[in-house]
């Protein structure tokens, strides 16, 4: 999924954009540009932020509109998803659809839960505990591009929930192996070969995602996705601050790899530029 960002980057460069990575922004200066951590000021009448709303708010500091800041702070942003990057000897052999290189391996696969498992899992996560089973979403990048792994190996990406951001007992550092085992047990009940297929796995809980990716709370959708925070209640691409826009998952229509949030921000910018002429 990360390749989508690279495609957008290539398209932007072809259109004349300059892309710089690894440069930290200290402040957003509405209508003026940004101030970098090193003290350099980049002048720009428009700033479009893909950072989550809390980080954007922090970069705006005292320049943030008070009502907008209150709305940003009102949206829960504590993540409940664990990500596993897995190296496999072979692809999972699903009991219901046997085979280790089948058509379904080229798409997205879900390891489902019953209604009661969903309900109990959510309650457990909210209480700082692990559930009996995790819902898991699986992707296998290596079936599309074998060059990403050694010969005869495969990759599997797993998004699973519900897990707590903070455990009631212990921490992610001392319970990571437990989460790993739970995830493979949740997937493995649908497979005949998963235990022997796994070579290694990286386990990233919400605090790890927060640290490594820069998402507040480790929330992959930049804020809660329950109805009270979706659709017309989602943050708008256009903010009250002059020349400041949002293009991340915190905006309508929400998260996922769809590109619509960025398009909405671009359309808002173009409309505002056109109306100011």
C-alpha atoms as one frame of an Amber mdcrd trajectory, in Angstrom:
protein
   0.000   0.000   0.000   2.893   2.331   0.662   3.699   2.356  -3.053   0.705
   4.638  -3.620   2.643   7.449  -1.922   5.595   6.887  -4.245   3.312   7.037
  -7.299   1.886  10.357  -6.076   5.428  11.574  -5.456   6.505  10.658  -9.004
   3.462  12.377 -10.481   4.099  15.526  -8.425   7.735  15.688  -9.521   6.734
  15.264 -13.152   4.387  18.218 -12.661   7.260  20.339 -11.310   6.951  19.868
  -7.546  10.000  19.674  -5.294   9.825  16.835  -2.749  11.909  16.934   0.437
  11.766  14.200   3.085  13.214  13.951   6.581  12.937  17.689   7.260  10.994
  18.443  10.449   8.548  21.344  10.563   8.544  23.207  13.864   5.745  25.715
  13.230   3.014  26.351  10.699   2.677  30.081  10.071  -0.777  30.662   8.519
  -0.585  32.721   5.354   3.209  32.840   5.579   4.562  29.278   5.318   6.429
  27.053   7.768   9.353  27.287  10.157  11.716  24.324  10.123  13.385  22.892
  13.224  16.723  24.246  12.039  15.320  27.779  12.011  14.885  28.090   8.232
  11.643  29.695   7.098   9.945  28.483   3.908   7.589  31.103   2.545   4.299
  29.822   1.113   0.785  31.277   1.094  -0.697  27.753   1.333   0.248  24.904
   3.684  -1.434  21.503   3.297  -0.850  19.185   6.246  -1.001  15.385   6.073
   0.033  15.184   9.738  -2.692  14.068  12.131  -4.842  16.897  13.554  -3.182
  16.908  16.988   0.290  17.276  15.480  -1.017  19.926  13.084  -2.587  21.757
  16.027   0.693  21.626  17.941   2.569  23.056  14.950   0.039  25.888  14.691
   0.435  26.649  18.409  -1.143  30.008  19.278  -2.105  30.635  15.637  -4.834
  27.954  15.832  -8.473  29.061  15.847  -9.891  28.321  19.316 -13.114  26.639
  18.169 -11.246  24.512  15.625  -8.696  23.501  18.259 -11.508  22.450  20.595
 -13.066  20.264  17.882  -9.687  18.638  17.126  -9.159  17.820  20.800 -12.678
  16.372  21.096 -11.986  13.535  18.643 -10.638  10.346  20.330  -7.308   9.401
  18.780  -6.078   6.392  20.764  -5.221   3.537  18.399  -6.539  -0.014  18.762
  -4.690  -1.717  15.892  -1.541  -3.847  15.869   0.516  -4.212  12.696   2.624
  -7.279  11.929   5.185  -7.488   9.128   5.718 -11.214   8.579   8.241 -13.293
   6.629   6.854 -16.656   5.452   8.239 -19.864   3.984   4.983 -20.263   2.078
   1.636 -18.526   1.877  -1.111 -19.538   4.302  -3.089 -22.607   3.263  -6.676
 -21.752   4.152  -8.763 -24.758   5.132 -11.865 -23.508   3.306  -9.952 -22.779
   0.081  -6.852 -25.005   0.036  -3.677 -24.036  -1.793  -0.609 -21.880  -1.195
  -0.695 -19.775  -4.375  -4.346 -19.187  -5.167  -6.308 -16.290  -6.614  -7.400
 -15.089  -3.164  -3.770 -14.560  -2.149  -3.594 -11.662  -4.634  -6.197  -9.632
  -2.770  -7.191  -8.785   0.781  -8.164 -11.575   3.175  -9.969 -11.142   6.492
  -9.825 -13.558   9.431 -13.363 -12.909  10.731 -14.960 -12.747  14.160 -18.422
 -13.605  15.378 -20.608 -10.773  16.694 -19.876 -11.791  20.267 -16.130 -11.963
  19.565 -16.258  -8.442  18.118 -18.137  -7.144  21.166 -15.939  -8.916  23.693
 -12.770  -7.913  21.825 -13.707  -4.233  21.865 -14.514  -4.375  25.585 -11.222
  -6.107  26.325  -9.192  -3.538  24.392 -10.936  -0.647  26.123 -10.140  -2.246
  29.477  -6.443  -2.535  28.634  -6.603  -6.280  28.038  -6.202  -8.644  25.111
  -9.246 -10.412  23.646  -9.602 -14.131  23.006  -9.419 -13.570  19.241  -8.346
 -10.753  16.931  -9.929  -9.684  13.668  -7.133  -9.718  11.098  -6.735  -8.125
   7.664  -4.062  -9.781   5.508  -2.057  -8.718   2.461   0.678 -10.593   0.589
   2.913  -8.156  -1.297   5.317 -10.823  -2.531   2.727 -12.417  -4.833   2.793
  -9.175  -6.829   6.534  -8.489  -6.543   8.788 -11.442  -5.706  11.843  -9.147
  -5.536  10.891  -7.886  -2.072  11.914 -11.189  -0.440  14.533 -13.929  -0.888
  13.709 -16.728  -3.312  10.879 -19.041  -2.204   9.858 -16.659   0.601   6.772
 -14.492   1.027   5.620 -11.444   2.956   2.397 -11.018   4.893   1.119  -7.740
   6.320  -1.393  -8.038   9.138  -3.621  -5.340  10.599  -5.411  -6.700  13.680
  -7.723  -5.355  16.366  -8.760  -4.740  19.102  -5.636  -4.205  21.159  -5.078
  -1.630  23.897  -2.858   1.413  23.450  -1.753   0.882  27.041  -2.111  -2.380
  28.936  -3.802  -2.477  32.337  -0.999  -4.839  33.377   2.435  -4.682  31.752
   3.516  -2.823  28.623   4.001  -3.414  24.912   7.666  -4.137  25.528   6.937
  -7.091  27.799   3.711  -8.314  26.155   4.728  -8.082  22.500   5.352 -11.841
  22.182   1.923 -12.506  23.662   0.313 -10.283  21.020   2.333 -12.029  18.318
   1.101 -15.446  19.468  -2.505 -14.233  19.716  -2.406 -12.826  16.189  -1.068
 -16.033  14.663  -3.543 -18.074  16.680  -6.394 -15.900  15.385  -5.273 -16.426
  11.774  -4.065 -19.989  12.251  -7.470 -21.373  13.196  -8.390 -20.892   9.527
  -5.136 -22.369   8.161  -3.404 -25.740   8.071   0.204 -24.544   7.829   0.695
 -21.158   9.482   2.759 -22.312  12.462   5.400 -23.900  10.210   5.194 -21.160
   7.562   6.223 -18.225   9.784   9.933 -17.395   9.733   9.892 -14.068  11.589
   7.557 -11.218  12.462   7.793  -7.584  13.508   5.023  -6.560  15.924   4.048
  -2.871  16.061   1.494  -1.824  18.645  -0.144   1.609  18.728   2.741   3.199
  20.729   5.250   1.802  18.204   3.240   3.191  15.288   3.045   6.540  17.090
   6.826   6.632  17.497   7.863   5.279  14.103   5.216   6.827  11.848   4.352
   9.968  13.790   0.635   9.257  14.260  -0.719  10.531  17.559  -1.997   7.607
  19.627  -0.847   5.231  16.905  -4.280   5.725  15.318  -3.983   4.746  11.650
  -7.107   6.744  10.715  -6.004   9.916  12.544  -9.043   9.786  14.800 -12.047
   7.704  15.785 -14.188   6.194  13.011 -17.435   5.751  14.947 -20.524   7.523
  13.493 -20.200  10.518  15.820 -16.879  11.360  14.130 -17.601  10.379  10.528
 -19.218  11.838   7.389 -20.235  15.454   7.985 -18.656  15.286  11.449 -15.206
  14.586  10.013 -12.772  17.481   9.927 -12.894  19.563   6.760  -9.967  19.945
   4.388 -10.330  23.704   4.749  -9.414  25.082   8.190 -10.261  28.496   9.695
  -6.572  29.452   9.569  -5.525  31.442   6.526  -3.982  29.213   3.856  -3.950
  26.066   6.043  -5.562  22.855   4.785  -5.709  19.226   5.895  -5.368  16.268
   3.521  -5.007  13.297   5.901  -7.291  10.523   7.139  -8.746  12.887   9.758
 -10.768  14.557   6.990 -13.842  13.388   5.087 -14.350  10.601   4.024 -11.889
   9.046   6.497  -9.001   6.631   6.302  -7.933   3.921   3.830  -5.717   4.040
   0.759  -8.055   5.990  -1.498  -6.448   9.363  -2.247  -9.803  11.143  -1.885
  -8.700  13.183   1.131  -5.850  14.671  -0.869  -8.116  15.354  -3.824 -10.617
  17.105  -1.540  -7.840  19.313  -0.174  -6.593  20.114  -3.675 -10.098  21.042
  -4.834 -10.584  23.288  -1.780  -7.301  25.063  -2.507  -8.186  25.560  -6.175
 -11.655  26.906  -5.325 -10.207  29.350  -2.796  -7.529  30.524  -5.208 -10.130
  31.026  -7.922 -12.462  32.997  -5.623  -9.627  35.272  -4.480  -8.837  36.455
  -7.989
